[in-house]
């Protein structure tokens, strides 16, 4: 049976195009436009509708199809391929042949990202770590703003069970050429992003690239350029909720595009890494009740079997390893082990600098509330203790004009063995 035009072009799209196929650049450009036309017919779209779907200008789309215009850019070809559900590889090869270049995907002409070795981990949202205090009688450490933007500011890394899981996945991806994805799940500042950074270091040595879609927004950047991801690329989706949870249907479209990337052998190997707080992971993977709209079917399918959970604290083995590194001279780990409670070493390292910065730069009113909250915790108040409507602000707990020395409906009574320093500002209770 004779195939129609769309089927012929779909069949051809499975073949890799080389310059030898099209020694004449004009013939390559004509073939590129023919495949785009066939794709447009197959999805029953007008060019105006295609422009909206591809998030391109109407003039850009019109010129891409026009025989009198120059060859479209690689970015335009990638966006059109994604919108038309076509394999971008052969189209990019045709475009490269049309402009007299080598394979776009093979040579990295249009591949997104840059070599992993060129990235600073802090630019990938790895938290700067808490700096140790200066030695007694010593000078303060160098400018923290400068120091915290360098990889050298990171303490030695303590491997934990989730690191082994991730390392096995990375090694398998590099070895067999199959694309894979992992999303690390843990509460705030438990080491998710640092674990991802450490996990891709073997790929850095092998020359892999890393792409962090971020501008103009994470979701828009991802949707626009996922079609341009080439082989041996790490797709860095830190704070994955910003991608999968994007509004106006963008999140589901991103999930579908990532699924397509992972399941297309011609585009691999690719490694997709992300991070989520547990509440976001639950929201994306929860099945909607019968009769209610399912908000995240694509995201749920994408995340199934791809979550790696992090503990909220260091276990005894991790603490022992951290102590060994601290004893060997790592001052940051030594500082964290001394200050952290209940094994929350990662939180101390990652969260302390930002918390101190927020406290020091807070407005007077905000700082009064923070002082009040700190006093409330010292007095035994729970983490989720709510103030009644009659008390507009917890700042009254740390009033500079009165001590909290009698019971109230919203603050606990301090133990009898405690006293207060009412002359301080704010008043602080402490054991005697």
C-alpha positions in Angstrom: 0.0 0.0 0.0 1.3 3.4 -0.9 2.1 5.7 2.1 0.7 9.2 2.2 3.1 12.1 2.5 2.9 12.4 6.3 3.7 8.7 6.7 6.6 9.0 4.3 8.1 11.8 6.3 7.5 10.1 9.6 9.4 7.1 8.3 12.3 9.3 7.1 12.4 11.0 10.5 13.7 7.8 12.0 16.9 8.0 9.9 19.9 10.1 10.8 20.7 12.7 8.2 24.3 13.4 7.2 25.9 15.9 4.9 26.6 13.1 2.4 22.8 12.7 2.0 22.6 16.3 0.9 25.7 17.7 -0.7 23.5 20.5 -2.1 22.5 22.9 0.8 19.4 24.0 -1.1 18.2 20.4 -1.3 18.7 20.0 2.5 16.8 23.1 3.2 14.0 22.1 0.9 13.8 18.7 2.6 13.7 20.4 6.1 10.8 22.5 5.0 9.0 19.6 3.5 9.2 17.7 6.7 7.9 20.6 8.7 5.0 21.0 6.2 4.2 17.3 6.6 4.3 17.6 10.4 2.0 20.6 10.2 -0.5 18.7 8.1 -0.4 15.7 10.4 -1.3 17.8 13.5 -4.0 19.8 11.7 -2.7 23.2 12.8 -2.5 26.6 11.1 0.7 28.4 11.2 -0.7 30.9 13.7 -1.7 28.1 16.0 1.7 26.5 15.5 3.3 29.8 16.5 1.4 29.9 19.8 2.1 26.3 20.6 5.8 26.7 19.8 5.9 30.1 21.6 7.4 31.7 18.5 6.6 34.9 16.6 4.3 34.4 13.6 6.9 36.0 11.3 9.5 33.6 12.6 7.2 30.6 11.9 6.2 32.0 8.5 9.8 32.4 7.4 10.7 28.9 8.6 8.3 27.5 6.0 9.0 30.1 3.2 11.2 29.0 0.3 12.4 32.5 -0.2 13.7 33.0 3.4 17.0 31.9 4.9 17.3 28.7 6.9 15.6 29.0 10.3 17.7 29.1 13.4 18.5 25.9 15.3 16.4 27.2 18.2 13.4 27.7 15.9 13.8 24.2 14.4 13.9 22.7 17.9 10.8 24.6 19.0 8.9 23.6 15.9 9.9 20.0 16.2 8.6 19.9 19.7 5.3 21.6 18.8 4.8 19.2 15.8 5.8 16.1 17.8 8.7 15.4 15.4 12.2 14.0 16.2 14.4 17.1 16.3 17.6 15.2 15.6 17.1 14.7 11.8 15.6 18.2 11.4 18.6 19.7 13.1 20.9 17.7 10.9 19.1 18.9 7.8 19.4 22.5 9.0 23.1 22.0 9.6 23.6 20.6 6.1 21.6 23.5 4.7 24.0 26.0 6.3 27.1 24.0 5.5 27.8 22.8 9.0 28.2 19.4 10.7 25.5 17.6 12.6 24.0 20.0 15.1 23.5 17.4 17.8 26.8 15.7 17.2 28.9 18.8 17.3 26.9 20.6 20.1 26.1 23.6 17.8 22.6 23.7 19.2 22.8 21.6 22.3 21.8 23.4 25.4 24.0 23.7 28.5 27.7 23.7 28.8 30.4 21.3 30.1 29.8 20.3 33.8 33.4 21.4 34.5 32.5 25.0 33.7 29.7 25.2 36.3 30.1 26.7 39.8 28.0 24.6 42.2 26.5 27.7 43.8 25.2 28.8 40.4 23.2 25.5 40.4 21.7 26.5 43.8 24.0 24.5 46.0 23.7 26.4 49.3 26.9 28.1 50.5 28.0 26.4 53.7 28.4 28.0 57.1 31.9 29.4 57.6 33.7 28.5 60.8 34.3 31.2 63.3 37.8 32.8 63.3 40.3 31.3 65.7 40.6 33.1 69.0 42.7 36.2 68.5 42.6 35.7 64.7 41.2 38.0 62.1 37.7 37.4 60.6 37.5 35.2 57.5 37.7 36.8 54.1 34.7 38.4 52.4 32.0 35.8 52.8 30.3 37.1 49.7 33.3 36.3 47.6 34.2 33.1 49.5 30.7 31.7 49.3 30.7 31.9 45.5 33.6 29.5 45.0 33.5 25.8 45.1 36.3 25.9 47.7 33.8 27.2 50.3 32.0 23.8 50.3 33.1 21.4 53.1 34.2 17.8 52.4 31.3 15.6 51.3 29.9 12.9 53.6 28.4 10.1 51.5 25.2 8.5 52.8 22.9 5.7 51.5 21.1 7.9 49.0 24.4 8.8 47.5 25.0 5.2 46.7 21.6 4.9 45.0 22.3 8.0 42.9 25.9 6.8 42.0 24.6 3.5 40.8 22.0 5.2 38.6 24.6 7.6 37.2 27.1 4.8 36.5 24.4 2.7 34.7 23.5 5.7 32.5 27.0 6.2 31.5 27.6 2.5 30.9 24.6 1.4 28.9 23.6 4.6 27.1 20.0 4.6 28.4 18.5 7.8 29.7 17.4 8.0 33.3 15.9 10.3 35.8 16.1 10.7 39.6 14.4 13.2 41.9 15.8 13.6 45.4 13.2 14.1 48.0 13.9 15.7 51.4 13.0 18.5 53.7 14.7 21.9 53.5 18.5 22.0 53.6 19.0 18.2 53.9 21.6 18.1 51.2 19.5 17.3 48.1 21.2 19.7 45.6 24.7 19.0 46.9 24.0 15.3 46.5 23.1 15.9 42.8 26.2 18.0 42.3 28.5 15.3 43.8 26.6 12.6 41.8 27.4 14.1 38.4 31.1 14.5 39.0 32.0 11.2 37.2 30.1 12.5 34.2 32.1 15.8 34.3 35.3 13.8 33.9 33.7 12.0 30.9 32.9 15.4 29.2 29.2 15.6 29.8 27.3 18.8 29.5 24.8 20.3 32.1 21.8 22.4 31.3 19.9 24.4 34.0 16.7 25.9 32.4 16.1 29.1 34.3 15.5 32.2 32.1 13.0 33.9 31.7 11.3 31.5 34.1 12.2 27.9 34.8 9.1 26.5 33.2 9.3 28.6 30.1 13.0 27.9 29.6 12.4 24.1 30.0 9.5 24.0 27.6 11.2 26.1 25.0 14.5 24.1 24.8 13.9 20.5 26.0 13.7 19.6 22.3 17.4 20.8 21.9 18.8 18.6 24.6 21.5 16.4 23.1 23.1 13.2 24.2 25.4 13.2 27.2 23.6 16.0 28.9 22.5 16.4 32.5 19.1 18.2 32.7 19.2 20.0 36.0 15.7 20.6 37.4 16.5 21.7 40.9 13.3 22.8 42.8 11.3 20.6 40.5 8.0 22.0 41.7 8.7 25.1 39.6 8.7 22.9 36.5 6.1 20.3 37.1 3.8 22.6 39.0 3.9 25.5 36.6 0.4 26.9 35.9 -1.7 27.2 32.7 -0.9 23.6 31.9 2.9 24.2 31.5 3.8 21.8 34.2 2.1 18.9 32.5 3.5 19.8 29.1 7.0 19.8 30.7 6.4 16.4 32.3 5.3 15.0 28.9 8.3 16.5 27.2 10.7 15.1 29.7 9.0 11.7 29.3 9.6 11.9 25.6 13.2 12.8 26.1 13.8 9.9 28.4 12.1 7.3 26.2 13.7 8.4 22.9 16.8 6.2 22.4 18.1 8.4 19.6 18.5 11.3 22.0 20.3 9.4 24.8 22.0 9.0 27.0 20.5 11.9 29.1 20.3 12.2 32.9 17.5 14.3 34.4 18.0 15.3 38.0 15.6 17.1 40.3 14.8 17.9 43.9 11.5 18.2 45.8 10.3 18.7 49.4 8.2 15.8 50.6 5.0 17.8 50.5 5.5 18.6 46.8 6.3 15.0 46.0 3.1 13.9 47.7 1.1 16.5 45.8 2.5 15.4 42.4 2.1 11.6 43.1 -1.2 11.6 44.9 -4.1 10.0 42.9 -7.1 12.3 42.6 -10.4 11.0 44.2 -12.9 9.5 41.9 -14.9 12.1 40.1 -12.4 14.9 40.7 -10.1 16.4 38.1 -6.6 14.9 38.1 -4.2 17.9 38.2 -0.9 16.0 37.7 -1.3 12.8 35.6 1.8 13.4 33.5 3.9 14.4 36.5 2.8 11.4 38.5 3.7 9.0 35.7 7.1 10.7 35.2 8.0 10.5 38.9 6.9 6.9 39.4 9.8 4.8 40.5 12.2 7.7 40.2 12.2 9.2 43.7 15.2 8.9 46.0 14.5 9.9 49.6 16.9 11.6 51.9 16.9 11.3 55.7 16.3 14.4 57.8 19.5 13.9 59.8 22.9 12.2 59.8 22.9 8.7 61.3 25.7 7.4 63.5 27.8 6.3 60.5 27.5 9.6 58.7 28.3 11.5 61.9 31.4 9.3 62.4 32.5 10.0 58.9 32.0 13.7 59.3 33.9 13.6 62.6 36.8 11.9 60.8 36.9 14.6 58.2 36.7 17.3 60.8 39.6 15.7 62.8 41.5 15.7 59.5 41.2 19.5 59.3 37.8 20.4 57.8 36.9 23.4 59.9 33.4 23.8 58.4 32.4 20.2 59.4 33.9 20.7 62.8 31.9 23.9 63.3 28.7 22.1 62.1 29.2 19.1 64.4 29.6 21.4 67.3 26.6 23.5 66.6 24.1 21.0 65.1 21.5 19.2 67.2 20.0 15.7 66.7 22.3 15.0 63.7 21.0 17.9 61.6 24.5 18.6 60.3 23.4 19.3 56.7 20.8 21.8 57.9 23.3 23.6 60.0 25.8 23.9 57.1 23.2 24.9 54.4 20.6 26.8 56.4 22.6 28.8 58.9 24.1 31.4 56.6 20.8 32.3 55.0 19.0 32.4 58.3 21.6 34.7 59.9 21.5 36.9 56.8 17.7 37.2 57.0 17.8 38.0 60.7 20.5 40.6 60.4 18.8 42.4 57.5 15.3 42.2 58.8 13.3 45.4 59.5 12.8 46.4 63.1 9.3 45.0 63.2 10.3 41.7 61.6 13.2 41.4 63.9 11.0 42.0 67.0 8.8 39.1 65.8 11.8 36.9 65.3 13.1 37.8 68.7 9.7 37.0 70.2 9.5 33.7 68.4 13.0 32.8 69.7 12.0 33.7 73.2 8.8 31.6 72.9 10.8 28.6 71.8 13.2 29.0 74.8 10.1 29.1 77.0 8.9 25.8 75.6 6.4 26.8 73.0 5.8 24.3 70.2 6.8 24.8 66.6 3.2 25.2 65.5 1.8 27.3 68.4 -0.7 29.8 67.1 -1.4 33.2 68.6 -5.0 34.1 69.3 -6.6 36.9 67.2 -6.5 39.2 70.3 -2.7 39.1 70.2 -1.7 40.9 67.0 2.0 40.1 67.2 4.3 37.8 69.2 6.5 40.8 69.6 4.9 41.6 73.0 6.6 38.5 74.4 9.9 40.3 74.1 8.6 43.6 75.1 11.2 46.1 76.3 8.8 47.5 78.8 7.6 44.4 80.6 8.7 40.9 81.4 6.6 37.9 80.5 6.4 37.0 84.2 2.7 35.9 84.4 0.6 33.3 82.6 -1.2 34.4 79.5 -3.5 32.5 77.0 -0.7 32.3 74.5 2.7 31.9 76.3 3.7 29.2 78.7 4.8 30.0 82.2 8.6 29.8 82.5 10.0 27.3 85.0 10.4 28.5 88.6 14.2 28.0 88.2 14.3 30.6 85.4 14.7 34.3 85.8 14.7 37.2 83.4 17.0 40.0 82.5 14.4 42.8 82.2 17.2 45.3 81.6 18.1 43.7 78.3 16.4 44.6 75.1 14.4 42.5 74.5 13.8 40.7 77.7 15.3 37.2 77.7 14.6 34.3 80.1 17.4 32.0 81.1 18.0 29.2 83.6 19.8 30.0 86.8 
